[in-house]
Amino acid sequence: MIRSLFLVAVFMLASCGSAPDVQQTQYKENTWVALDQAIQPPAGNRVLDISIEVFEVEQKNTGPAEIGDWIFQEILEIESQYLPVVLRNTLVEANYWGAVRVLPKPDPSADIQISGTIYQSNGISLDMYLSAVDSTGREWLNRRYSYRNNGTMDREQQDPFQSAYNQFANDLADILAIRSDDELLNVRRVTEMRYAADLSPETFADTMIQDENGYTQIVRLLADNDPMLERVGRMRLRHHIFIDTLDEYYLALQRDVKNVYDLWRVYSREQILDIEDERRTESGLGSRGFAAISNNWYRYQANKMFEQEWNELAEGFTSEVAPSILELNRRVYGLSGNVEDQYDQWRELLRQFYLLERGE
């Protein structure tokens, strides 16, 4: 079936600005990348916790996209929370890291913060920028990962773009392998002080400075049995219980929407392939003559017929995942507002708990 050229604008996501300054751009097409998995989990100072922030989405429509714009925005919002969970699960499976969590905002208690931007995501292509920065401010990775899926999508198997996630996980593990124990110990110490300073800036801010390269360094260590540090440890434990709950909500969201999201990508991929076939057919027909006129007229009719089909599918997608989104944004420890608001409220509550424990 010939589909509307309008779909190019709707299904394709592209950067609305210039791309970030990246170390490397990797394009993979029909190339399987195996995940490098550690035989034994890390131990000692090599145990680093990772926080993955909900992804950003860069979108640029290349043509009119008035049909179902608001529905498509809903899909992008879901996707920005779905893809980080796939990355999270990949890093957990790699077995090189401590706790790996998906959170709505950066986490001051994490040793490594991962952020991402989706440039293109549909059933046939995935193009995303990923960066990883440790608590000292040192950048581990800053790369763009692209992959084109020309095969079939089997919803019983792994994500069709799993190779992109595996490649990132392998790259991050390679950086970990060349970091010395002393470097990783310093990262863990800085993380501890940064979290302490987040709770009580007036107490712990003078324990760290930024060097000439912009990296955070510790200039004053506290004793392990320091009562203030012990209180920080108790607050950090409570914080981890809370963010583990948030991470579970994102995992539940990903599980709830997986089937319908995979159906959406299959549908999107089929439309894109139809458009590509149509373009090849048109290039053979030329721009003039009865055949070209007939083809244009048929496309116009197909466009009109497809509008209803498109809206029904998109509405069905957002309707099915709506309960999961609602559950994600409510009833987390009795806090109000969306996930971002609840996360901010919880951090403020911990600050108040810390002051109460100090008798302030």
LOMI-18028 format. One record per residue (C-alpha): x, y, z; residue number from 1; residue in three letters. Coordinates in steps of 0.02 Angstrom, whole numbers, plus 50000, padded with zeros to 5 digits. Example, Ala and Ser with C-alpha at 12.3 -4.5 7.8 and 13.67 -1.06 7.14 Angstrom:
2
px | py | pz | nr | rest
50615 | 49775 | 50390 | 1 | ALA
50684 | 49947 | 50357 | 2 | SER
//
This chain:
360
px | py | pz | nr | rest
50000 | 50000 | 50000 | 1 | MET
50062 | 50172 | 49956 | 2 | ILE
50071 | 50283 | 50109 | 3 | ARG
50074 | 50469 | 50137 | 4 | SER
50235 | 50565 | 50120 | 5 | LEU
50168 | 50657 | 50271 | 6 | PHE
50229 | 50511 | 50375 | 7 | LEU
50409 | 50561 | 50349 | 8 | VAL
50377 | 50716 | 50452 | 9 | ALA
50278 | 50625 | 50584 | 10 | VAL
50380 | 50469 | 50614 | 11 | PHE
50555 | 50541 | 50596 | 12 | MET
50637 | 50629 | 50743 | 13 | LEU
50785 | 50738 | 50703 | 14 | ALA
50891 | 50865 | 50794 | 15 | SER
50821 | 51040 | 50793 | 16 | CYS
50994 | 51114 | 50814 | 17 | GLY
51175 | 51072 | 50790 | 18 | SER
51236 | 50909 | 50864 | 19 | ALA
51338 | 50909 | 51024 | 20 | PRO
51527 | 50907 | 51013 | 21 | ASP
51551 | 50718 | 51019 | 22 | VAL
51706 | 50611 | 51027 | 23 | GLN
51641 | 50486 | 50902 | 24 | GLN
51491 | 50448 | 50794 | 25 | THR
51449 | 50266 | 50768 | 26 | GLN
51330 | 50204 | 50635 | 27 | TYR
51281 | 50023 | 50640 | 28 | LYS
51173 | 49936 | 50510 | 29 | GLU
51124 | 49755 | 50528 | 30 | ASN
51277 | 49727 | 50637 | 31 | THR
51251 | 49632 | 50797 | 32 | TRP
51354 | 49696 | 50944 | 33 | VAL
51371 | 49570 | 51085 | 34 | ALA
51364 | 49633 | 51263 | 35 | LEU
51525 | 49616 | 51361 | 36 | ASP
51478 | 49540 | 51529 | 37 | GLN
51586 | 49528 | 51684 | 38 | ALA
51604 | 49353 | 51757 | 39 | ILE
51612 | 49422 | 51933 | 40 | GLN
51528 | 49583 | 51995 | 41 | PRO
51643 | 49726 | 52048 | 42 | PRO
51711 | 49731 | 52224 | 43 | ALA
51787 | 49857 | 52341 | 44 | GLY
51814 | 50033 | 52275 | 45 | ASN
51772 | 49978 | 52098 | 46 | ARG
51587 | 49972 | 52140 | 47 | VAL
51513 | 50129 | 52061 | 48 | LEU
51328 | 50174 | 52062 | 49 | ASP
51250 | 50243 | 51904 | 50 | ILE
51101 | 50360 | 51882 | 51 | SER
51018 | 50377 | 51711 | 52 | ILE
50916 | 50534 | 51690 | 53 | GLU
50758 | 50529 | 51585 | 54 | VAL
50810 | 50569 | 51407 | 55 | PHE
50783 | 50730 | 51312 | 56 | GLU
50699 | 50726 | 51141 | 57 | VAL
50753 | 50836 | 50997 | 58 | GLU
50619 | 50847 | 50864 | 59 | GLN
50610 | 50938 | 50699 | 60 | LYS
50465 | 50913 | 50580 | 61 | ASN
50515 | 50925 | 50398 | 62 | THR
50340 | 50958 | 50335 | 63 | GLY
50159 | 50987 | 50388 | 64 | PRO
50115 | 50879 | 50538 | 65 | ALA
49949 | 50945 | 50596 | 66 | GLU
49869 | 50773 | 50609 | 67 | ILE
49880 | 50708 | 50787 | 68 | GLY
50020 | 50824 | 50842 | 69 | ASP
49971 | 50815 | 51024 | 70 | TRP
49959 | 50624 | 51015 | 71 | ILE
50133 | 50613 | 50941 | 72 | PHE
50200 | 50722 | 51082 | 73 | GLN
50127 | 50597 | 51205 | 74 | GLU
50221 | 50457 | 51118 | 75 | ILE
50384 | 50556 | 51127 | 76 | LEU
50358 | 50583 | 51313 | 77 | GLU
50335 | 50397 | 51342 | 78 | ILE
50485 | 50357 | 51234 | 79 | GLU
50597 | 50474 | 51333 | 80 | SER
50560 | 50367 | 51487 | 81 | GLN
50559 | 50198 | 51398 | 82 | TYR
50731 | 50204 | 51315 | 83 | LEU
50827 | 50243 | 51476 | 84 | PRO
50755 | 50086 | 51554 | 85 | VAL
50820 | 49980 | 51409 | 86 | VAL
50991 | 50057 | 51437 | 87 | LEU
50977 | 50028 | 51624 | 88 | ARG
50935 | 49844 | 51600 | 89 | ASN
51083 | 49825 | 51481 | 90 | THR
51205 | 49898 | 51608 | 91 | LEU
51135 | 49786 | 51745 | 92 | VAL
51157 | 49635 | 51633 | 93 | GLU
51337 | 49686 | 51596 | 94 | ALA
51375 | 49658 | 51782 | 95 | ASN
51512 | 49790 | 51793 | 96 | TYR
51421 | 49913 | 51905 | 97 | TRP
51338 | 49937 | 52073 | 98 | GLY
51160 | 50002 | 52077 | 99 | ALA
51093 | 50069 | 51911 | 100 | VAL
50937 | 50175 | 51922 | 101 | ARG
50826 | 50279 | 51807 | 102 | VAL
50776 | 50444 | 51887 | 103 | LEU
50687 | 50603 | 51831 | 104 | PRO
50834 | 50716 | 51875 | 105 | LYS
51021 | 50702 | 51912 | 106 | PRO
51059 | 50611 | 52073 | 107 | ASP
51192 | 50685 | 52191 | 108 | PRO
51218 | 50514 | 52270 | 109 | SER
51270 | 50430 | 52106 | 110 | ALA
51452 | 50403 | 52057 | 111 | ASP
51414 | 50415 | 51871 | 112 | ILE
51275 | 50516 | 51791 | 113 | GLN
51214 | 50466 | 51617 | 114 | ILE
51109 | 50582 | 51510 | 115 | SER
51042 | 50559 | 51335 | 116 | GLY
50956 | 50645 | 51191 | 117 | THR
50849 | 50556 | 51062 | 118 | ILE
50873 | 50625 | 50887 | 119 | TYR
50780 | 50492 | 50790 | 120 | GLN
50680 | 50344 | 50848 | 121 | SER
50558 | 50240 | 50748 | 122 | ASN
50539 | 50061 | 50695 | 123 | GLY
50683 | 50070 | 50573 | 124 | ILE
50812 | 50191 | 50649 | 125 | SER
50878 | 50241 | 50818 | 126 | LEU
50995 | 50389 | 50836 | 127 | ASP
51038 | 50449 | 51010 | 128 | MET
51174 | 50548 | 51098 | 129 | TYR
51236 | 50480 | 51265 | 130 | LEU
51357 | 50551 | 51391 | 131 | SER
51427 | 50486 | 51555 | 132 | ALA
51508 | 50600 | 51686 | 133 | VAL
51573 | 50548 | 51856 | 134 | ASP
51546 | 50645 | 52018 | 135 | SER
51712 | 50738 | 51999 | 136 | THR
51651 | 50812 | 51835 | 137 | GLY
51764 | 50703 | 51727 | 138 | ARG
51681 | 50650 | 51565 | 139 | GLU
51693 | 50464 | 51528 | 140 | TRP
51594 | 50458 | 51366 | 141 | LEU
51518 | 50584 | 51248 | 142 | ASN
51457 | 50494 | 51093 | 143 | ARG
51317 | 50476 | 50970 | 144 | ARG
51251 | 50302 | 50934 | 145 | TYR
51151 | 50263 | 50778 | 146 | SER
51080 | 50100 | 50717 | 147 | TYR
50967 | 50050 | 50572 | 148 | ARG
50860 | 49896 | 50588 | 149 | ASN
50826 | 49816 | 50419 | 150 | ASN
50766 | 49651 | 50490 | 151 | GLY
50603 | 49598 | 50567 | 152 | THR
50554 | 49650 | 50742 | 153 | MET
50521 | 49501 | 50854 | 154 | ASP
50435 | 49563 | 51012 | 155 | ARG
50482 | 49403 | 51103 | 156 | GLU
50666 | 49440 | 51080 | 157 | GLN
50776 | 49585 | 51134 | 158 | GLN
50748 | 49764 | 51084 | 159 | ASP
50775 | 49782 | 50894 | 160 | PRO
50907 | 49914 | 50931 | 161 | PHE
50992 | 49818 | 51070 | 162 | GLN
51160 | 49830 | 50980 | 163 | SER
51164 | 50019 | 51012 | 164 | ALA
51139 | 49993 | 51199 | 165 | TYR
51266 | 49851 | 51203 | 166 | ASN
51394 | 49961 | 51115 | 167 | GLN
51373 | 50099 | 51243 | 168 | PHE
51386 | 49976 | 51388 | 169 | ALA
51544 | 49902 | 51312 | 170 | ASN
51620 | 50074 | 51287 | 171 | ASP
51583 | 50123 | 51467 | 172 | LEU
51657 | 49960 | 51532 | 173 | ALA
51815 | 49993 | 51430 | 174 | ASP
51836 | 50161 | 51519 | 175 | ILE
51808 | 50078 | 51687 | 176 | LEU
51944 | 49950 | 51649 | 177 | ALA
52079 | 50083 | 51627 | 178 | ILE
52033 | 50179 | 51786 | 179 | ARG
52146 | 50139 | 51932 | 180 | SER
52082 | 50090 | 52104 | 181 | ASP
52141 | 50256 | 52173 | 182 | ASP
52046 | 50353 | 52040 | 183 | GLU
51886 | 50258 | 52076 | 184 | LEU
51910 | 50280 | 52264 | 185 | LEU
51923 | 50467 | 52236 | 186 | ASN
51760 | 50464 | 52135 | 187 | VAL
51671 | 50375 | 52278 | 188 | ARG
51739 | 50498 | 52407 | 189 | ARG
51687 | 50648 | 52303 | 190 | VAL
51514 | 50572 | 52282 | 191 | THR
51498 | 50555 | 52470 | 192 | GLU
51549 | 50737 | 52500 | 193 | MET
51441 | 50802 | 52359 | 194 | ARG
51290 | 50716 | 52433 | 195 | TYR
51334 | 50784 | 52605 | 196 | ALA
51349 | 50960 | 52531 | 197 | ALA
51180 | 50936 | 52447 | 198 | ASP
51105 | 50904 | 52619 | 199 | LEU
51198 | 51042 | 52710 | 200 | SER
51298 | 51160 | 52599 | 201 | PRO
51352 | 51270 | 52744 | 202 | GLU
51431 | 51121 | 52832 | 203 | THR
51517 | 51027 | 52692 | 204 | PHE
51547 | 51152 | 52552 | 205 | ALA
51724 | 51189 | 52611 | 206 | ASP
51775 | 51006 | 52597 | 207 | THR
51788 | 51020 | 52407 | 208 | MET
51859 | 51136 | 52275 | 209 | ILE
51865 | 51140 | 52086 | 210 | GLN
52038 | 51129 | 52009 | 211 | ASP
52098 | 51222 | 51855 | 212 | GLU
52018 | 51089 | 51743 | 213 | ASN
51849 | 51107 | 51825 | 214 | GLY
51857 | 50940 | 51915 | 215 | TYR
51801 | 50925 | 52096 | 216 | THR
51934 | 50881 | 52223 | 217 | GLN
51922 | 50846 | 52409 | 218 | ILE
52029 | 50961 | 52516 | 219 | VAL
51966 | 50908 | 52688 | 220 | ARG
51926 | 50729 | 52736 | 221 | LEU
51816 | 50687 | 52883 | 222 | LEU
51850 | 50540 | 52998 | 223 | ALA
51749 | 50384 | 52963 | 224 | ASP
51670 | 50397 | 53136 | 225 | ASN
51631 | 50582 | 53121 | 226 | ASP
51452 | 50605 | 53188 | 227 | PRO
51405 | 50723 | 53046 | 228 | MET
51463 | 50595 | 52917 | 229 | LEU
51365 | 50459 | 53007 | 230 | GLU
51208 | 50565 | 52996 | 231 | ARG
51241 | 50592 | 52810 | 232 | VAL
51256 | 50403 | 52791 | 233 | GLY
51086 | 50377 | 52869 | 234 | ARG
51008 | 50508 | 52756 | 235 | MET
51090 | 50430 | 52604 | 236 | ARG
51019 | 50260 | 52651 | 237 | LEU
50844 | 50334 | 52660 | 238 | ARG
50874 | 50422 | 52495 | 239 | HIS
50923 | 50259 | 52412 | 240 | HIS
50765 | 50175 | 52474 | 241 | ILE
50663 | 50314 | 52394 | 242 | PHE
50754 | 50317 | 52227 | 243 | ILE
50746 | 50127 | 52218 | 244 | ASP
50558 | 50149 | 52225 | 245 | THR
50563 | 50278 | 52086 | 246 | LEU
50670 | 50161 | 51982 | 247 | ASP
50542 | 50023 | 52008 | 248 | GLU
50406 | 50137 | 51941 | 249 | TYR
50504 | 50168 | 51781 | 250 | TYR
50533 | 49980 | 51764 | 251 | LEU
50347 | 49950 | 51785 | 252 | ALA
50308 | 50083 | 51655 | 253 | LEU
50426 | 50000 | 51531 | 254 | GLN
50347 | 49830 | 51560 | 255 | ARG
50171 | 49898 | 51544 | 256 | ASP
50199 | 49989 | 51379 | 257 | VAL
50319 | 49867 | 51296 | 258 | LYS
50191 | 49770 | 51194 | 259 | ASN
50099 | 49919 | 51126 | 260 | VAL
50261 | 50016 | 51099 | 261 | TYR
50334 | 49872 | 50998 | 262 | ASP
50175 | 49867 | 50895 | 263 | LEU
50193 | 50053 | 50866 | 264 | TRP
50372 | 50032 | 50803 | 265 | ARG
50322 | 49889 | 50688 | 266 | VAL
50185 | 49998 | 50616 | 267 | TYR
50301 | 50147 | 50598 | 268 | SER
50434 | 50041 | 50513 | 269 | ARG
50310 | 49974 | 50387 | 270 | GLU
50254 | 50149 | 50340 | 271 | GLN
50432 | 50211 | 50317 | 272 | ILE
50476 | 50062 | 50207 | 273 | LEU
50320 | 50094 | 50104 | 274 | ASP
50373 | 50276 | 50080 | 275 | ILE
50547 | 50222 | 50026 | 276 | GLU
50473 | 50100 | 49901 | 277 | ASP
50358 | 50236 | 49836 | 278 | GLU
50503 | 50355 | 49810 | 279 | ARG
50600 | 50224 | 49712 | 280 | ARG
50447 | 50193 | 49604 | 281 | THR
50422 | 50379 | 49573 | 282 | GLU
50603 | 50403 | 49522 | 283 | SER
50578 | 50271 | 49388 | 284 | GLY
50419 | 50349 | 49323 | 285 | LEU
50487 | 50524 | 49302 | 286 | GLY
50398 | 50686 | 49341 | 287 | SER
50286 | 50698 | 49188 | 288 | ARG
50162 | 50593 | 49093 | 289 | GLY
50001 | 50504 | 49131 | 290 | PHE
50083 | 50376 | 49248 | 291 | ALA
50155 | 50514 | 49359 | 292 | ALA
49989 | 50607 | 49365 | 293 | ILE
49896 | 50448 | 49409 | 294 | SER
50022 | 50406 | 49544 | 295 | ASN
50006 | 50579 | 49624 | 296 | ASN
49817 | 50567 | 49622 | 297 | TRP
49821 | 50395 | 49703 | 298 | TYR
49940 | 50460 | 49838 | 299 | ARG
49820 | 50603 | 49873 | 300 | TYR
49676 | 50480 | 49897 | 301 | GLN
49784 | 50366 | 50005 | 302 | ALA
49833 | 50513 | 50114 | 303 | ASN
49653 | 50553 | 50151 | 304 | LYS
49611 | 50373 | 50188 | 305 | MET
49758 | 50354 | 50303 | 306 | PHE
49716 | 50502 | 50416 | 307 | GLU
49583 | 50407 | 50511 | 308 | GLN
49690 | 50250 | 50523 | 309 | GLU
49836 | 50351 | 50592 | 310 | TRP
49732 | 50441 | 50724 | 311 | ASN
49648 | 50282 | 50784 | 312 | GLU
49814 | 50193 | 50809 | 313 | LEU
49897 | 50340 | 50897 | 314 | ALA
49747 | 50366 | 51011 | 315 | GLU
49745 | 50182 | 51053 | 316 | GLY
49929 | 50190 | 51100 | 317 | PHE
49913 | 50336 | 51218 | 318 | THR
49751 | 50269 | 51293 | 319 | SER
49829 | 50102 | 51336 | 320 | GLU
49982 | 50176 | 51423 | 321 | VAL
49889 | 50316 | 51511 | 322 | ALA
49859 | 50216 | 51671 | 323 | PRO
50045 | 50177 | 51685 | 324 | SER
50092 | 50360 | 51664 | 325 | ILE
49963 | 50409 | 51794 | 326 | LEU
50029 | 50281 | 51918 | 327 | GLU
50207 | 50340 | 51888 | 328 | LEU
50159 | 50519 | 51930 | 329 | ASN
50059 | 50482 | 52088 | 330 | ARG
50065 | 50403 | 52259 | 331 | ARG
50254 | 50397 | 52284 | 332 | VAL
50277 | 50409 | 52472 | 333 | TYR
50121 | 50517 | 52482 | 334 | GLY
50207 | 50661 | 52392 | 335 | LEU
50111 | 50770 | 52270 | 336 | SER
50139 | 50823 | 52091 | 337 | GLY
50229 | 50731 | 51952 | 338 | ASN
50386 | 50625 | 51973 | 339 | VAL
50503 | 50774 | 51957 | 340 | GLU
50408 | 50870 | 52092 | 341 | ASP
50405 | 50721 | 52208 | 342 | GLN
50592 | 50695 | 52186 | 343 | TYR
50626 | 50877 | 52232 | 344 | ASP
50508 | 50868 | 52381 | 345 | GLN
50594 | 50712 | 52446 | 346 | TRP
50767 | 50791 | 52437 | 347 | ARG
50702 | 50940 | 52533 | 348 | GLU
50625 | 50825 | 52664 | 349 | LEU
50793 | 50738 | 52687 | 350 | LEU
50876 | 50906 | 52714 | 351 | ARG
50749 | 50944 | 52849 | 352 | GLN
50776 | 50773 | 52929 | 353 | PHE
50962 | 50805 | 52932 | 354 | TYR
50939 | 50972 | 53019 | 355 | LEU
50821 | 50893 | 53146 | 356 | LEU
50949 | 50759 | 53186 | 357 | GLU
51076 | 50896 | 53217 | 358 | ARG
50954 | 50982 | 53334 | 359 | GLY
50929 | 51132 | 53220 | 360 | GLU
//
